[in-house]
Amino acid sequence: MADIHQKIGTLSVHPLALGGNVFGWTADEAESFAVLDAYAAAGGNFIDTADVYSAWVPGNSGGESETVIGKWFASRGNRADIVLATKVGAGIPDPRGLSSTVIKTGVEDSLRRLGTDYIDLYYTHYDDPSVPVEEFISTLDALVKEGKVREIAASNITPERLAEALEFSDAAGLAKYAAIQPHYNLVSRDTYEGELAKVAAKHGLAAVPYWALASGFLTGKYRPGTAVDSQRAEKAGKYLASERGPRVLAALDEVAAAHDAEIATVALAWLAARPTVVSPLASARTVEQLPALLAVADLKLTEAELARLTEASA
């Protein structure tokens, strides 16, 4: 059987990254464990979270997702089987930023909640222009040398700052970003394509796009005249009001029908085929939502189908 895993630096990851933003939010602990169990049982090994998840929920303070995942590791004894990604810098609720102090404190807090002594992939969640790249890259490099972090990555960063950080790492011989997590999907292409993607490609970064299904819009469940009970309905619904949204849905319908596949699977397969992308990121609140996401590992679209979707989403 062919190995479906993709590479992020030294890490070997499943073609679907499982988003942990719903754990401790719309999925309680039991539901979260069920989703995590089903994902792992299907061969999934790449779980993404952040220290700030889910501080936006009334009554939460941040760290809820990491805590749930940490309890899951403890009860299943499977930490070594999982490539774990988390993030620092968004603040839970404060301090935020990328100062050396914030990063050092943040990593210890995340390790404690996760019940582990290392993080496989550690993202700077948001850039902090007030901190020189020399400071935060040097701090991250120290964490790698201490064995607390295996690879480092970036999210929500400009092409200019990304290039500056990467070039500093090269010049100083320090740990270098191995991945980027951009906002990128069929109805949001300019959030990654262009200069940001060029910098990523030049330096061999692996892209792990977030909002890969556009807050659920690219599952096809949002249609004119339908109401969906979801925390994300308002955000997803705005795509219907655009010219691009319905055009993309029509193309997805065509390609999905040709493969007898779920629309979500096709949307993820298009993303997975894009330059630099190694593992689209999507979350599942219930076990029932998982199969359509995991199926991206097996769905290969034709060049004509990819072109049809690319044209519809232009």
KAWOSUL-V174067 format. One record per pair of residues at least 24 apart in sequence whose C-alpha atoms are under 8 Angstrom apart, sorted by the first residue. I is the first residue (numbers start at 1). J is the second residue. If there is no record, write none. Layout:
BEGIN
i=I j=J
i=I j=J
END
This chain:
BEGIN
i=4 j=297
i=6 j=278
i=6 j=279
i=7 j=206
i=7 j=278
i=8 j=178
i=8 j=179
i=8 j=205
i=8 j=206
i=8 j=278
i=9 j=151
i=9 j=178
i=9 j=179
i=10 j=151
i=11 j=83
i=11 j=120
i=11 j=151
i=12 j=83
i=13 j=45
i=13 j=46
i=13 j=83
i=13 j=279
i=14 j=43
i=14 j=44
i=14 j=45
i=14 j=46
i=14 j=279
i=14 j=297
i=15 j=272
i=15 j=278
i=15 j=279
i=15 j=280
i=15 j=296
i=15 j=297
i=16 j=44
i=16 j=46
i=16 j=279
i=16 j=280
i=16 j=281
i=16 j=282
i=16 j=293
i=16 j=294
i=16 j=296
i=16 j=297
i=17 j=44
i=17 j=45
i=17 j=46
i=17 j=47
i=17 j=48
i=17 j=208
i=17 j=279
i=17 j=280
i=17 j=281
i=17 j=282
i=18 j=46
i=18 j=47
i=18 j=48
i=18 j=281
i=18 j=282
i=18 j=283
i=18 j=284
i=19 j=47
i=19 j=48
i=19 j=49
i=19 j=281
i=19 j=282
i=19 j=283
i=19 j=284
i=20 j=47
i=20 j=48
i=20 j=49
i=20 j=50
i=20 j=65
i=20 j=283
i=21 j=49
i=21 j=50
i=21 j=53
i=21 j=54
i=21 j=65
i=21 j=283
i=22 j=54
i=22 j=65
i=22 j=283
i=22 j=284
i=22 j=285
i=23 j=64
i=23 j=65
i=23 j=68
i=23 j=285
i=24 j=54
i=24 j=64
i=24 j=65
i=24 j=68
i=25 j=54
i=25 j=57
i=25 j=64
i=25 j=65
i=26 j=285
i=27 j=285
i=27 j=286
i=29 j=68
i=31 j=285
i=31 j=286
i=31 j=287
i=32 j=68
i=32 j=285
i=32 j=286
i=33 j=68
i=33 j=72
i=34 j=286
i=34 j=287
i=35 j=284
i=35 j=285
i=35 j=286
i=35 j=287
i=35 j=290
i=38 j=287
i=38 j=290
i=39 j=290
i=39 j=294
i=42 j=294
i=44 j=294
i=45 j=81
i=45 j=82
i=45 j=83
i=46 j=82
i=46 j=83
i=46 j=84
i=46 j=85
i=47 j=82
i=47 j=83
i=47 j=84
i=47 j=85
i=48 j=84
i=48 j=85
i=48 j=86
i=48 j=281
i=49 j=84
i=49 j=85
i=49 j=86
i=49 j=87
i=50 j=85
i=50 j=86
i=50 j=87
i=50 j=88
i=50 j=125
i=51 j=86
i=51 j=87
i=51 j=88
i=51 j=90
i=51 j=91
i=51 j=92
i=51 j=106
i=51 j=110
i=52 j=88
i=52 j=90
i=52 j=91
i=52 j=92
i=52 j=93
i=55 j=92
i=55 j=93
i=61 j=92
i=61 j=93
i=62 j=92
i=62 j=93
i=63 j=92
i=63 j=110
i=63 j=113
i=66 j=110
i=66 j=113
i=66 j=114
i=67 j=113
i=67 j=114
i=68 j=114
i=69 j=114
i=70 j=113
i=70 j=114
i=70 j=115
i=70 j=116
i=71 j=114
i=71 j=115
i=73 j=114
i=73 j=115
i=74 j=115
i=79 j=116
i=83 j=120
i=83 j=121
i=84 j=119
i=84 j=120
i=84 j=121
i=85 j=119
i=85 j=120
i=85 j=121
i=85 j=122
i=85 j=123
i=86 j=110
i=86 j=119
i=86 j=121
i=86 j=122
i=86 j=123
i=87 j=122
i=87 j=123
i=87 j=124
i=87 j=125
i=88 j=122
i=88 j=123
i=88 j=124
i=88 j=125
i=89 j=124
i=89 j=125
i=89 j=126
i=89 j=127
i=90 j=125
i=90 j=126
i=97 j=126
i=97 j=127
i=97 j=128
i=98 j=124
i=98 j=127
i=98 j=128
i=98 j=131
i=98 j=136
i=99 j=131
i=99 j=135
i=99 j=136
i=100 j=135
i=100 j=136
i=100 j=139
i=103 j=136
i=103 j=139
i=103 j=140
i=104 j=139
i=117 j=148
i=118 j=147
i=118 j=148
i=118 j=149
i=118 j=150
i=119 j=148
i=119 j=149
i=119 j=150
i=120 j=149
i=120 j=150
i=120 j=151
i=121 j=149
i=121 j=150
i=121 j=151
i=121 j=152
i=121 j=153
i=122 j=149
i=122 j=150
i=122 j=151
i=122 j=152
i=122 j=153
i=123 j=152
i=123 j=153
i=123 j=154
i=123 j=155
i=124 j=152
i=124 j=153
i=124 j=154
i=124 j=155
i=125 j=154
i=125 j=155
i=125 j=156
i=126 j=154
i=126 j=155
i=126 j=156
i=126 j=157
i=127 j=155
i=127 j=156
i=127 j=157
i=127 j=158
i=133 j=161
i=133 j=164
i=133 j=165
i=133 j=168
i=134 j=165
i=134 j=168
i=137 j=165
i=137 j=169
i=137 j=174
i=137 j=175
i=137 j=176
i=138 j=174
i=138 j=175
i=140 j=175
i=141 j=174
i=141 j=175
i=144 j=175
i=151 j=175
i=151 j=176
i=151 j=177
i=151 j=178
i=152 j=176
i=152 j=177
i=152 j=178
i=152 j=179
i=153 j=177
i=153 j=178
i=153 j=179
i=153 j=180
i=153 j=181
i=154 j=179
i=154 j=180
i=154 j=181
i=155 j=180
i=155 j=181
i=155 j=182
i=156 j=181
i=156 j=182
i=158 j=196
i=159 j=195
i=159 j=196
i=159 j=199
i=162 j=199
i=163 j=199
i=166 j=203
i=177 j=205
i=178 j=204
i=178 j=205
i=178 j=206
i=179 j=205
i=179 j=206
i=179 j=207
i=179 j=208
i=180 j=205
i=180 j=206
i=180 j=207
i=180 j=208
i=180 j=209
i=181 j=207
i=181 j=208
i=181 j=209
i=181 j=210
i=182 j=207
i=182 j=208
i=182 j=209
i=182 j=210
i=183 j=209
i=183 j=210
i=183 j=211
i=183 j=212
i=184 j=209
i=184 j=210
i=184 j=211
i=184 j=212
i=185 j=209
i=185 j=211
i=185 j=212
i=185 j=213
i=185 j=214
i=185 j=267
i=185 j=271
i=186 j=212
i=186 j=218
i=186 j=248
i=186 j=267
i=186 j=270
i=186 j=271
i=186 j=309
i=186 j=310
i=186 j=313
i=187 j=214
i=187 j=239
i=187 j=244
i=187 j=245
i=187 j=248
i=187 j=313
i=188 j=214
i=197 j=276
i=200 j=276
i=201 j=275
i=201 j=276
i=204 j=276
i=205 j=276
i=206 j=276
i=206 j=277
i=206 j=278
i=207 j=276
i=207 j=277
i=207 j=278
i=207 j=279
i=207 j=280
i=208 j=277
i=208 j=278
i=208 j=279
i=208 j=280
i=208 j=281
i=209 j=277
i=209 j=279
i=209 j=280
i=209 j=281
i=210 j=280
i=210 j=281
i=210 j=282
i=211 j=281
i=211 j=282
i=212 j=267
i=212 j=268
i=212 j=271
i=212 j=280
i=212 j=281
i=212 j=282
i=213 j=264
i=213 j=267
i=213 j=268
i=213 j=282
i=218 j=249
i=218 j=263
i=218 j=264
i=218 j=267
i=219 j=262
i=219 j=263
i=219 j=264
i=219 j=267
i=220 j=249
i=220 j=263
i=220 j=264
i=244 j=312
i=244 j=313
i=244 j=314
i=245 j=313
i=247 j=312
i=247 j=313
i=248 j=309
i=248 j=312
i=248 j=313
i=251 j=308
i=251 j=309
i=251 j=312
i=252 j=309
i=255 j=305
i=262 j=292
i=264 j=292
i=264 j=293
i=265 j=292
i=265 j=293
i=265 j=294
i=265 j=295
i=265 j=296
i=265 j=299
i=266 j=296
i=266 j=299
i=266 j=301
i=268 j=293
i=268 j=296
i=269 j=296
i=269 j=299
i=269 j=300
i=269 j=301
i=270 j=301
i=270 j=306
i=270 j=309
i=272 j=296
END
